[in-house]
Amino acid sequence: MNLSIEHLRIEKASEHDTGLILSFIKELAEYERLSHAVVATEDLLREALFGERPVAEVLIGYYKDAPVGFALFFHNISTFLGRRGIYLEDLYVKPEARGKGVGRAMLIYLARLAKERNCGRLEWAVLDWNEPAIKFYKNLGAEALDEWTTFRVTGDALERLASK
Amino acid sequence: MNLSIEHLRIEKASEHDTGLILSFIKELAEYERLSHAVVATEDLLREALFGERPVAEVLIGYYKDAPVGFALFFHNISTFLGRRGIYLEDLYVKPEARGKGVGRAMLIYLARLAKERNCGRLEWAVLDWNEPAIKFYKNLGAEALDEWTTFRVTGDALERLASK
């Protein structure tokens, strides 16, 4: 499935886009003030996205044929619905290409893909201080799951839990 | 991988556990005050968990050989780490079997599995009013990602977004 609206085009990424995807991930981390957290390499990403058992899929957004953003997603499951969902891990559009509908087009693409694959939900997480994003998502019909908090065990804490 | 501690045993579920898993899901929904949201059927679950392309895996917790709880999980990805993670969608222990270490044993199992599969993180979401759970998770080394909120598009809103 491809999606084109005037100067916009949304396409599935392929292996030769790995370097581009990594550069977008680094720009996204910078915007989220989390640059220190990026340790991914092109090899790790290639294996995760285009290896034997891909764990996620990627869309590239083009504006006037130049790549300006990406969306990285995978399937989760709702046990209450008994059906798969789509979880959008990363959505990023370069600052100079914002306001042209690229992010919106990627979300529309994912909503169509969710229907095509019989998924019950499209979900993603947003940083609480990112007010422009929150307003944008609510305008597209998304509801905030305010009563849930995500917990994480990682690094040394994960080692310690595994060795209990 | 199996994990046994005294009267406890944690095992991977198989297809013949589908009915049991559904009954646990319904009990969990009741505890979360979300019973109205459960529309999953045994057929839908069997397809999602044990069909051609399983989207999640399940552990069953046994106490003195009786099944008393379950954990349902799938792989997500951290683009910053460039590695897979484990996302725990559901964790449930029957009320009469709580306080015996079943939930703890399932989390330890998952932390070991995360290491075995070279995953960087173990994550899950908790309802904000579930204080006993939050205390329990923090004691096991989990950190709350307080600055993130999950957004969801589902039902009619998903239809509307797909048809934009």
Contacts between the chains, C-beta under 8 A, distances in Angstrom:
chain1	res1	chain2	res2	distance
A	25	B	79	4.8
A	25	B	80	7.0
A	28	B	79	7.9
A	29	B	80	6.1
A	34	B	80	6.8
A	37	B	80	4.6
A	37	B	81	8.0
A	38	B	80	4.8
A	39	B	80	6.9
A	39	B	81	5.9
A	39	B	82	6.8
A	40	B	78	8.0
A	40	B	79	6.2
A	40	B	80	6.2
A	40	B	81	6.2
A	40	B	82	2.8
A	40	B	83	7.8
A	41	B	82	6.0
A	44	B	81	8.0
A	44	B	82	3.3
A	44	B	83	6.4
A	45	B	79	7.6
A	45	B	82	5.2
A	48	B	77	5.8
A	48	B	82	6.3
A	48	B	83	6.8
A	48	B	84	6.6
A	55	B	75	5.3
A	55	B	76	7.7
A	55	B	77	5.0
A	55	B	84	5.2
A	56	B	77	4.8
A	72	B	77	7.5
A	72	B	79	5.9
A	74	B	75	7.6
A	74	B	76	6.2
A	74	B	77	6.2
A	75	B	55	5.3
A	75	B	74	7.6
A	76	B	55	7.7
A	76	B	74	6.3
A	76	B	76	7.4
A	76	B	87	6.9
A	76	B	89	6.9
A	77	B	48	5.8
A	77	B	55	5.0
A	77	B	56	4.8
A	77	B	72	7.5
A	77	B	74	6.2
A	77	B	89	6.2
A	78	B	40	8.0
A	79	B	25	4.8
A	79	B	28	8.0
A	79	B	40	6.2
A	79	B	45	7.6
A	79	B	72	5.9
A	79	B	89	6.2
A	79	B	90	5.4
A	80	B	25	7.0
A	80	B	29	6.1
A	80	B	34	6.8
A	80	B	37	4.6
A	80	B	38	4.8
A	80	B	39	7.0
A	80	B	40	6.1
A	81	B	37	7.9
A	81	B	39	5.9
A	81	B	40	6.2
A	81	B	44	8.0
A	82	B	39	6.8
A	82	B	40	2.8
A	82	B	41	6.0
A	82	B	44	3.3
A	82	B	45	5.2
A	82	B	48	6.3
A	83	B	40	7.8
A	83	B	44	6.4
A	83	B	48	6.8
A	84	B	48	6.6
A	84	B	55	5.2
A	87	B	76	6.9
A	89	B	76	6.9
A	89	B	77	6.2
A	89	B	79	6.2
A	90	B	79	5.4
A	104	B	164	7.9
A	107	B	161	6.5
A	108	B	161	6.1
A	108	B	162	7.0
A	108	B	164	5.1
A	111	B	153	6.6
A	111	B	158	5.7
A	111	B	161	3.9
A	111	B	162	3.9
A	111	B	164	7.9
A	112	B	162	4.7
A	114	B	158	6.2
A	114	B	162	7.0
A	115	B	158	7.2
A	115	B	159	7.5
A	115	B	162	4.9
A	120	B	154	6.2
A	120	B	158	7.9
A	121	B	152	5.8
A	121	B	153	7.1
A	121	B	154	4.5
A	121	B	158	7.2
A	122	B	152	7.3
A	122	B	153	4.6
A	122	B	154	7.4
A	122	B	158	6.2
A	122	B	161	7.6
A	123	B	150	5.9
A	123	B	151	6.7
A	123	B	152	4.8
A	123	B	153	7.6
A	124	B	150	7.2
A	124	B	151	5.8
A	125	B	148	4.6
A	125	B	149	6.8
A	125	B	150	5.0
A	125	B	151	7.3
A	126	B	148	6.9
A	126	B	149	5.6
A	126	B	150	7.8
A	126	B	151	5.7
A	127	B	147	5.9
A	127	B	148	6.2
A	128	B	147	5.1
A	128	B	148	7.0
A	128	B	149	5.9
A	129	B	147	7.3
A	134	B	149	7.9
A	134	B	151	7.9
A	137	B	151	5.1
A	140	B	153	7.1
A	140	B	161	5.8
A	141	B	153	5.5
A	141	B	157	3.6
A	141	B	158	7.8
A	141	B	160	5.7
A	141	B	161	5.5
A	142	B	151	4.2
A	142	B	152	6.3
A	142	B	153	4.9
A	142	B	157	7.2
A	143	B	151	6.9
A	143	B	152	5.7
A	143	B	153	7.7
A	143	B	157	7.5
A	144	B	149	5.2
A	144	B	150	7.5
A	144	B	151	5.7
A	145	B	149	6.8
A	145	B	150	4.4
A	145	B	151	7.1
A	145	B	152	5.9
A	146	B	149	6.3
A	147	B	127	5.8
A	147	B	128	5.1
A	147	B	129	7.3
A	148	B	125	4.6
A	148	B	126	6.9
A	148	B	127	6.2
A	148	B	128	7.0
A	148	B	150	6.0
A	149	B	125	6.7
A	149	B	126	5.6
A	149	B	128	5.9
A	149	B	134	7.9
A	149	B	144	5.2
A	149	B	145	6.8
A	149	B	146	6.3
A	150	B	123	5.9
A	150	B	124	7.2
A	150	B	125	5.1
A	150	B	126	7.9
A	150	B	144	7.5
A	150	B	145	4.4
A	150	B	148	6.0
A	150	B	150	7.3
A	151	B	123	6.7
A	151	B	124	5.7
A	151	B	125	7.3
A	151	B	126	5.8
A	151	B	134	8.0
A	151	B	137	5.1
A	151	B	142	4.2
A	151	B	143	6.9
A	151	B	144	5.7
A	151	B	145	7.1
A	152	B	121	5.8
A	152	B	122	7.2
A	152	B	123	4.7
A	152	B	142	6.3
A	152	B	143	5.7
A	152	B	145	5.9
A	153	B	111	6.6
A	153	B	121	7.1
A	153	B	122	4.6
A	153	B	123	7.6
A	153	B	140	7.1
A	153	B	141	5.5
A	153	B	142	4.9
A	153	B	143	7.7
A	154	B	120	6.2
A	154	B	121	4.5
A	154	B	122	7.4
A	157	B	141	3.6
A	157	B	142	7.2
A	157	B	143	7.5
A	158	B	111	5.7
A	158	B	114	6.2
A	158	B	115	7.2
A	158	B	120	8.0
A	158	B	121	7.2
A	158	B	122	6.2
A	158	B	141	7.8
A	159	B	115	7.5
A	160	B	141	5.8
A	161	B	107	6.6
A	161	B	108	6.2
A	161	B	111	3.9
A	161	B	122	7.6
A	161	B	140	5.8
A	161	B	141	5.6
A	162	B	108	7.0
A	162	B	111	3.9
A	162	B	112	4.7
A	162	B	114	7.1
A	162	B	115	4.9
A	164	B	104	7.9
A	164	B	108	5.2
A	164	B	111	7.8
